[in-house]
Amino acid sequence: MTIVYRRNGYTLMELLGVLAVIGVTAAAVLPHVGLHQDAGDGAACQMQKGVIEAQVQLWLRDKGALPATSLGDIGSDTGYFPAGLPTCPAGGGAYTIDASTGRVTGHDH
């Protein structure tokens, strides 16, 4: 009579092999995640600049003058920024504008 043993699970070596593959894959992928986040923050900052500059032009059309360079007056008007004046997603800093051109200054990410 021949006894046949059925295998009910994985061996320790098989499990360690799978964990090693997962570890190598994670080590290759995770360093790149931070790089993409920085690029995304820079792109979001550029988008915020465009929105601010468009709202500044609307303010100029409606009021006949550019808003304060600190954007304090336009930022408090919910007609222009209903969610409040945005801050830079890359550094959290406030935006300012050039008093002669109405363009956002700084924030070159």
DSSP file with accessible surface (Angstrom, degrees, kcal/mol):
  #  RESIDUE AA STRUCTURE BP1 BP2  ACC     N-H-->O    O-->H-N    N-H-->O    O-->H-N    TCO  KAPPA ALPHA  PHI   PSI    X-CA   Y-CA   Z-CA
    1    1 A M              0   0  226      0, 0.0     2,-0.5     0, 0.0     0, 0.0   0.000 360.0 360.0 360.0 132.5    0.0    0.0    0.0
    2    2 A T        -     0   0  127      2,-0.0     2,-0.5     0, 0.0     0, 0.0  -0.821 360.0-144.8-101.9 131.4    1.3    3.4   -1.0
    3    3 A I        -     0   0  118     -2,-0.5     2,-0.5     2,-0.0     0, 0.0  -0.841  12.4-161.2 -97.1 127.5    0.7    6.4    1.2
    4    4 A V        -     0   0  120     -2,-0.5     2,-0.5     2,-0.0    -2,-0.0  -0.930   4.0-153.4-111.5 124.8    0.2    9.7   -0.6
    5    5 A Y        -     0   0  199     -2,-0.5     2,-0.4     2,-0.0    -2,-0.0  -0.834   9.0-143.6 -98.3 134.1    0.6   13.0    1.3
    6    6 A R        -     0   0  212     -2,-0.5     2,-0.6     2,-0.0    -2,-0.0  -0.801  14.3-128.4 -95.9 138.3   -1.3   16.0    0.1
    7    7 A R        -     0   0  158     -2,-0.4     3,-0.0     1,-0.1    -1,-0.0  -0.734  24.6-177.4 -87.0 122.1    0.3   19.4    0.3
    8    8 A N        -     0   0  162     -2,-0.6     2,-0.3     2,-0.0    -1,-0.1   0.512  59.3  -1.6 -99.9  -8.3   -2.0   21.8    2.2
    9    9 A G  S    S-     0   0   44      0, 0.0     2,-0.3     0, 0.0     0, 0.0  -0.874  83.5 -66.2-160.5-168.6    0.0   25.0    2.0
   10   10 A Y        -     0   0  176     -2,-0.3     2,-0.1     1,-0.1    -2,-0.0  -0.712  46.6-116.1 -96.4 151.8    3.2   26.8    0.9
   11   11 A T     >  -     0   0   67     -2,-0.3     4,-2.0     1,-0.1     5,-0.2  -0.350  28.1-109.0 -80.1 165.1    6.6   26.1    2.3
   12   12 A L  H  > S+     0   0  125      1,-0.2     4,-2.5     2,-0.2     5,-0.2   0.896 119.1  55.4 -61.9 -37.1    8.5   28.7    4.3
   13   13 A M  H  > S+     0   0  141      1,-0.2     4,-2.1     2,-0.2    -1,-0.2   0.893 105.9  50.9 -65.9 -38.9   11.0   29.1    1.4
   14   14 A E  H  > S+     0   0   75      2,-0.2     4,-2.1     1,-0.2    -1,-0.2   0.929 111.3  48.0 -64.8 -43.0    8.2   29.8   -1.1
   15   15 A L  H  X S+     0   0   90     -4,-2.0     4,-2.3     1,-0.2    -2,-0.2   0.909 111.3  50.0 -64.4 -41.2    6.7   32.5    1.2
   16   16 A L  H  X S+     0   0   89     -4,-2.5     4,-2.2     1,-0.2    -1,-0.2   0.880 108.6  53.7 -65.2 -36.5   10.2   34.1    1.7
   17   17 A G  H  X S+     0   0   36     -4,-2.1     4,-2.1    -5,-0.2    -2,-0.2   0.921 109.2  47.5 -63.3 -43.3   10.7   34.1   -2.0
   18   18 A V  H  X S+     0   0   84     -4,-2.1     4,-2.4     1,-0.2     5,-0.2   0.929 111.9  50.4 -64.5 -43.0    7.4   36.0   -2.6
   19   19 A L  H  X S+     0   0  111     -4,-2.3     4,-2.5     1,-0.2    -1,-0.2   0.879 108.4  53.0 -63.0 -37.1    8.3   38.5    0.1
   20   20 A A  H  X S+     0   0   56     -4,-2.2     4,-2.4     2,-0.2     5,-0.2   0.922 109.2  48.5 -64.8 -41.8   11.7   39.1   -1.4
   21   21 A V  H  X S+     0   0   94     -4,-2.1     4,-2.3     1,-0.2    -2,-0.2   0.931 112.5  48.3 -64.4 -43.3   10.2   39.8   -4.8
   22   22 A I  H  X S+     0   0  101     -4,-2.4     4,-2.6     1,-0.2     5,-0.2   0.917 111.4  51.0 -63.0 -41.3    7.7   42.2   -3.3
   23   23 A G  H  X S+     0   0   39     -4,-2.5     4,-2.3     2,-0.2    -2,-0.2   0.917 110.4  47.5 -63.8 -42.6   10.5   43.9   -1.3
   24   24 A V  H  X S+     0   0  106     -4,-2.4     4,-1.6     2,-0.2    -1,-0.2   0.919 112.9  49.6 -65.5 -42.2   12.7   44.4   -4.4
   25   25 A T  H  X S+     0   0   81     -4,-2.3     4,-1.9    -5,-0.2     5,-0.2   0.932 111.8  47.9 -63.1 -44.7    9.7   45.8   -6.4
   26   26 A A  H  X S+     0   0   39     -4,-2.6     4,-2.5     1,-0.2    -2,-0.2   0.903 109.0  53.7 -64.2 -39.4    8.8   48.2   -3.6
   27   27 A A  H  < S+     0   0   69     -4,-2.3    -1,-0.2     1,-0.2    -2,-0.2   0.834 111.6  46.1 -65.6 -29.3   12.4   49.4   -3.3
   28   28 A A  H  < S+     0   0   59     -4,-1.6     4,-0.3    -5,-0.2    -1,-0.2   0.830 120.2  37.3 -80.7 -31.4   12.5   50.2   -7.0
   29   29 A V  H >X S+     0   0   81     -4,-1.9     3,-1.2    -5,-0.2     4,-0.7   0.883 102.6  65.6 -91.1 -42.6    9.1   52.0   -7.1
   30   30 A L  H >X S+     0   0  115     -4,-2.5     3,-1.1     1,-0.3     4,-0.8   0.844  93.5  58.6 -59.4 -38.3    8.9   54.0   -3.9
   31   31 A P  H 3> S+     0   0   85      0, 0.0     4,-0.7     0, 0.0    -1,-0.3   0.847 103.9  54.9 -62.0 -25.7   11.8   56.4   -4.5
   32   32 A H  H <> S+     0   0  103     -3,-1.2     4,-1.7    -4,-0.3    -2,-0.2   0.707  91.8  72.0 -79.7 -18.9   10.0   57.6   -7.6
   33   33 A V  H <X S+     0   0   83     -3,-1.1     4,-1.7    -4,-0.7    -1,-0.2   0.929  96.3  50.3 -63.9 -43.1    6.8   58.5   -5.8
   34   34 A G  H  X S+     0   0   39     -4,-0.8     4,-1.9     1,-0.2    -1,-0.2   0.872 106.6  55.8 -63.3 -35.8    8.3   61.5   -4.1
   35   35 A L  H  X S+     0   0  107     -4,-0.7     4,-1.8     1,-0.2    -1,-0.2   0.906 107.7  47.9 -64.6 -40.5    9.7   62.8   -7.4
   36   36 A H  H  X S+     0   0  137     -4,-1.7     4,-2.3     1,-0.2    -1,-0.2   0.860 107.7  56.1 -69.7 -33.4    6.2   62.8   -9.0
   37   37 A Q  H  X S+     0   0  113     -4,-1.7     4,-2.3     2,-0.2    -2,-0.2   0.923 106.9  49.6 -64.3 -42.4    4.7   64.6   -6.0
   38   38 A D  H  X S+     0   0  111     -4,-1.9     4,-2.0     1,-0.2    -2,-0.2   0.914 111.6  48.4 -62.9 -41.4    7.2   67.4   -6.4
   39   39 A A  H  X S+     0   0   67     -4,-1.8     4,-2.2     1,-0.2    -1,-0.2   0.898 110.7  51.7 -66.4 -37.2    6.4   67.8  -10.1
   40   40 A G  H  X S+     0   0   38     -4,-2.3     4,-2.5     1,-0.2    -2,-0.2   0.893 108.0  51.2 -65.9 -39.4    2.7   67.7   -9.3
   41   41 A D  H  X S+     0   0   37     -4,-2.3     4,-2.2     2,-0.2    49,-0.4   0.904 109.8  50.2 -64.4 -40.0    3.1   70.5   -6.7
   42   42 A G  H  X S+     0   0   11     -4,-2.0     4,-2.1     2,-0.2    67,-0.2   0.915 111.8  47.4 -64.5 -40.8    4.9   72.6   -9.2
   43   43 A A  H  X S+     0   0   64     -4,-2.2     4,-2.1     1,-0.2    -2,-0.2   0.902 111.3  51.2 -67.3 -39.2    2.2   72.1  -11.8
   44   44 A A  H  X S+     0   0   34     -4,-2.5     4,-2.5     2,-0.2    -2,-0.2   0.887 108.2  52.8 -65.0 -36.3   -0.5   72.9   -9.3
   45   45 A C  H  X S+     0   0    0     -4,-2.2     4,-2.4     2,-0.2    -2,-0.2   0.923 108.2  50.0 -64.4 -43.1    1.4   76.1   -8.4
   46   46 A Q  H  X S+     0   0   83     -4,-2.1     4,-1.9     2,-0.2    -1,-0.2   0.896 110.9  50.1 -62.8 -38.6    1.5   77.1  -12.1
   47   47 A M  H  X S+     0   0  106     -4,-2.1     4,-2.2     2,-0.2    -2,-0.2   0.929 109.3  51.0 -64.6 -43.3   -2.3   76.5  -12.3
   48   48 A Q  H  X S+     0   0   46     -4,-2.5     4,-2.6     1,-0.2    -2,-0.2   0.900 107.5  53.9 -61.1 -40.7   -2.9   78.6   -9.2
   49   49 A K  H  X S+     0   0   23     -4,-2.4     4,-2.7     1,-0.2    -1,-0.2   0.925 108.3  49.5 -59.4 -43.7   -0.9   81.4  -10.7
   50   50 A G  H  X S+     0   0   38     -4,-1.9     4,-2.2     2,-0.2    -2,-0.2   0.903 110.8  49.2 -62.8 -41.9   -3.1   81.3  -13.8
   51   51 A V  H  X S+     0   0   59     -4,-2.2     4,-2.4     2,-0.2    -1,-0.2   0.933 112.5  48.1 -63.5 -44.6   -6.3   81.4  -11.8
   52   52 A I  H  X S+     0   0    0     -4,-2.6     4,-2.6     1,-0.2    -2,-0.2   0.933 111.2  49.9 -62.5 -45.5   -5.1   84.3   -9.7
   53   53 A E  H  X S+     0   0   26     -4,-2.7     4,-2.0     1,-0.2    -1,-0.2   0.892 110.3  50.6 -63.6 -36.0   -4.0   86.3  -12.8
   54   54 A A  H  X S+     0   0   56     -4,-2.2     4,-1.9    -5,-0.2    -1,-0.2   0.930 111.9  47.2 -66.4 -41.1   -7.4   85.7  -14.4
   55   55 A Q  H  X S+     0   0   45     -4,-2.4     4,-2.5     1,-0.2    -2,-0.2   0.863 108.6  55.1 -69.4 -34.4   -9.2   86.9  -11.3
   56   56 A V  H  X S+     0   0    0     -4,-2.6     4,-2.6     2,-0.2    -1,-0.2   0.915 107.4  50.3 -62.9 -40.7   -6.9   89.9  -11.1
   57   57 A Q  H  X S+     0   0   94     -4,-2.0     4,-2.3     2,-0.2    -2,-0.2   0.891 110.2  49.7 -66.4 -37.0   -7.8   90.8  -14.7
   58   58 A L  H  X S+     0   0   65     -4,-1.9     4,-2.7     2,-0.2    -1,-0.2   0.909 110.5  50.6 -64.6 -41.5  -11.5   90.5  -13.8
   59   59 A W  H  X S+     0   0   26     -4,-2.5     4,-3.5     2,-0.2     5,-0.5   0.928 109.8  50.6 -60.4 -45.0  -11.0   92.7  -10.8
   60   60 A L  H  X S+     0   0   60     -4,-2.6     4,-2.0     1,-0.2    -2,-0.2   0.918 112.3  46.9 -60.6 -42.7   -9.2   95.3  -13.0
   61   61 A R  H  < S+     0   0  176     -4,-2.3    -2,-0.2     1,-0.2    -1,-0.2   0.922 119.5  39.5 -65.7 -41.8  -12.2   95.2  -15.4
   62   62 A D  H  < S+     0   0   84     -4,-2.7    -2,-0.2     1,-0.2    -1,-0.2   0.888 129.4  27.0 -76.3 -39.6  -14.8   95.5  -12.6
   63   63 A K  H  < S-     0   0  117     -4,-3.5    -3,-0.2     2,-0.2    -2,-0.2   0.596  95.4-126.3-102.4 -18.0  -13.0   98.0  -10.4
   64   64 A G  S  < S+     0   0   62     -4,-2.0     2,-0.3    -5,-0.5    -4,-0.2   0.538  82.8  66.7  84.1   4.5  -10.8   99.9  -12.8
   65   65 A A  S    S-     0   0   54     -6,-0.4    -2,-0.2    -5,-0.0    -1,-0.2  -0.984  87.8 -97.7-151.1 156.8   -7.6   99.3  -10.8
   66   66 A L        -     0   0   46     -2,-0.3     3,-0.1    33,-0.2    -9,-0.1  -0.425  45.1-109.2 -71.7 150.7   -5.4   96.4   -9.9
   67   67 A P        -     0   0    7      0, 0.0    -1,-0.1     0, 0.0    35,-0.1  -0.201  51.9 -67.9 -70.3 173.2   -5.9   94.9   -6.5
   68   68 A A    >   -     0   0   42      1,-0.1     3,-2.0     2,-0.1     6,-0.2  -0.253  45.9-116.7 -59.8 148.2   -3.3   95.3   -3.7
   69   69 A T  T 3  S+     0   0   70      1,-0.3    28,-1.9     2,-0.1    -1,-0.1   0.799 117.8  54.4 -61.9 -25.9    0.0   93.5   -4.3
   70   70 A S  T 3  S-     0   0   74     26,-0.2    -1,-0.3     1,-0.0    25,-0.1   0.552 106.7-130.6 -82.0  -7.0   -0.6   91.3   -1.3
   71   71 A L    <>  +     0   0    0     -3,-2.0     4,-2.4    26,-0.1     5,-0.2   0.635  65.3 135.4  65.7  17.4   -4.0   90.3   -2.8
   72   72 A G  H  >  +     0   0   42      2,-0.2     4,-1.1     1,-0.2    13,-0.1   0.886  69.5  45.1 -63.2 -39.2   -5.6   91.1    0.5
   73   73 A D  H  > S+     0   0   57      2,-0.2     4,-0.5     1,-0.2     3,-0.2   0.943 118.7  39.7 -74.0 -45.6   -8.6   93.0   -1.0
   74   74 A I  H >4 S+     0   0    0      1,-0.2     3,-0.8     2,-0.2     7,-0.3   0.860 112.4  58.3 -71.6 -31.7   -9.4   90.6   -3.8
   75   75 A G  H 3< S+     0   0   14     -4,-2.4    10,-0.3     1,-0.2    -1,-0.2   0.805 103.8  51.2 -68.9 -27.1   -8.8   87.6   -1.5
   76   76 A S  H 3< S+     0   0   96     -4,-1.1     2,-0.8    -3,-0.2    -1,-0.2   0.600  90.8  89.4 -86.0  -9.0  -11.4   88.7    1.0
   77   77 A D    XX  -     0   0   52     -3,-0.8     4,-1.9    -4,-0.5     3,-1.8  -0.787  63.5-160.5 -91.5 110.0  -14.0   89.1   -1.8
   78   78 A T  T 34 S+     0   0  101     -2,-0.8    -1,-0.1     1,-0.3     6,-0.1   0.639  85.4  72.9 -69.2 -10.3  -15.8   85.8   -2.1
   79   79 A G  T 34 S+     0   0   61      2,-0.2    -1,-0.3     1,-0.1    -5,-0.0   0.780 109.9  30.0 -70.1 -25.4  -17.0   86.8   -5.6
   80   80 A Y  T <4 S+     0   0   20     -3,-1.8    -2,-0.2    -6,-0.3    -1,-0.1   0.789 138.5  19.5-101.2 -40.0  -13.4   86.3   -6.9
   81   81 A F    ><  +     0   0   12     -4,-1.9     3,-1.8    -7,-0.3    -1,-0.2  -0.718  64.2 176.8-132.3  83.4  -12.1   83.5   -4.5
   82   82 A P  T 3  S+     0   0  106      0, 0.0    -1,-0.1     0, 0.0    -4,-0.1   0.829  85.8  44.2 -58.7 -33.3  -15.1   81.7   -3.0
   83   83 A A  T 3  S-     0   0  107      1,-0.3     2,-0.1    -5,-0.1    -5,-0.1   0.334 124.9 -97.3 -92.6   7.6  -12.9   79.2   -1.2
   84   84 A G    <   -     0   0   36     -3,-1.8    -1,-0.3    -7,-0.1    -8,-0.1  -0.150  59.7 -43.1  94.6 163.6  -10.4   81.9    0.0
   85   85 A L        -     0   0   54    -10,-0.3    -4,-0.0    -3,-0.1   -10,-0.0  -0.458  67.8-122.2 -66.3 126.8   -7.1   83.1   -1.5
   86   86 A P        -     0   0   22      0, 0.0     9,-0.5     0, 0.0     2,-0.3  -0.324  20.3-148.2 -71.1 155.3   -5.1   80.0   -2.6
   87   87 A T  B     -A   94   0A  80      7,-0.1     7,-0.2    -2,-0.0     6,-0.1  -0.830  35.4 -82.7-116.8 162.2   -1.6   79.3   -1.3
   88   88 A C     >  -     0   0    2      5,-2.8     4,-2.7    -2,-0.3     3,-0.2  -0.448  30.5-154.8 -66.9 122.5    1.3   77.7   -3.0
   89   89 A P  T  4 S+     0   0   52      0, 0.0    -1,-0.2     0, 0.0   -47,-0.1   0.754  92.2  55.9 -70.2 -20.4    1.0   73.9   -2.8
   90   90 A A  T  4 S+     0   0   41    -49,-0.4   -48,-0.1     1,-0.1   -49,-0.1   0.824 133.8   0.1 -81.6 -30.8    4.7   73.4   -3.3
   91   91 A G  T  4 S-     0   0   65     -3,-0.2    -1,-0.1     2,-0.1     3,-0.1   0.466  88.3-120.7-135.8  -9.1    5.8   75.6   -0.4
   92   92 A G     <  +     0   0   48     -4,-2.7     2,-0.0     1,-0.2     0, 0.0   0.528  63.5 143.2  79.9   2.7    2.6   76.9    1.3
   93   93 A G        -     0   0   32     -6,-0.1    -5,-2.8     1,-0.1    -1,-0.2  -0.290  53.2-104.2 -76.9 162.5    3.6   80.5    0.7
   94   94 A A  B     -A   87   0A  74     -7,-0.2     2,-0.3    -3,-0.1    -7,-0.1  -0.519  31.6-121.5 -82.3 152.2    1.3   83.4   -0.2
   95   95 A Y        -     0   0    0     -9,-0.5     2,-0.3    -2,-0.2    11,-0.1  -0.665  26.7-172.1 -91.2 148.2    1.1   84.8   -3.7
   96   96 A T  E     -B  105   0B  60      9,-0.6     9,-2.4    -2,-0.3     2,-0.3  -0.929  11.5-138.8-132.0 160.9    1.8   88.4   -4.6
   97   97 A I  E     -B  104   0B   5    -28,-1.9     2,-0.4    -2,-0.3     7,-0.2  -0.855  23.2-105.4-121.0 158.0    1.3   90.3   -7.8
   98   98 A D     >  -     0   0   60      5,-2.6     4,-2.4    -2,-0.3     5,-0.2  -0.670  28.1-138.7 -76.9 129.3    3.4   92.9   -9.6
   99   99 A A  T  4 S+     0   0   70     -2,-0.4   -33,-0.2     1,-0.2    -1,-0.1   0.733  98.5  41.6 -67.2 -20.1    1.7   96.3   -9.1
  100  100 A S  T  4 S+     0   0   97      3,-0.1    -1,-0.2     1,-0.1    -2,-0.0   0.805 126.9  25.9 -98.1 -29.7    2.2   97.4  -12.7
  101  101 A T  T  4 S-     0   0   73      2,-0.2    -2,-0.2   -35,-0.0     3,-0.1   0.677  88.0-131.6-107.4 -23.4    1.4   94.2  -14.7
  102  102 A G     <  +     0   0    0     -4,-2.4     2,-0.3     1,-0.3   -46,-0.1   0.605  61.1 136.6  78.5  10.4   -0.9   92.3  -12.4
  103  103 A R        -     0   0  147     -5,-0.2    -5,-2.6     1,-0.1    -1,-0.3  -0.651  63.7-102.8 -91.1 147.6    1.1   89.1  -12.9
  104  104 A V  E     -B   97   0B  12     -2,-0.3     2,-0.3    -7,-0.2    -7,-0.3  -0.477  38.6-144.5 -67.8 133.5    2.0   86.8  -10.0
  105  105 A T  E     -B   96   0B  52     -9,-2.4    -9,-0.6    -2,-0.2    -1,-0.0  -0.728  56.4  -0.1-101.2 153.4    5.6   87.3   -8.9
  106  106 A G  S    S+     0   0   44     -2,-0.3     3,-0.1     1,-0.1   -11,-0.0  -0.272  72.8 111.2  70.8-159.5    7.9   84.6   -7.6
  107  107 A H        +     0   0   38      1,-0.2     2,-1.1   -19,-0.0    -1,-0.1   0.924  34.9 162.4  56.8  51.3    6.8   81.0   -7.4
  108  108 A D              0   0  138    -63,-0.0    -1,-0.2   -62,-0.0   -66,-0.0  -0.781 360.0 360.0 -98.8  87.4    9.0   79.6  -10.2
  109  109 A H              0   0  115     -2,-1.1   -63,-0.0   -67,-0.2    -3,-0.0  -0.718 360.0 360.0 -94.0 360.0    9.0   75.9   -9.4
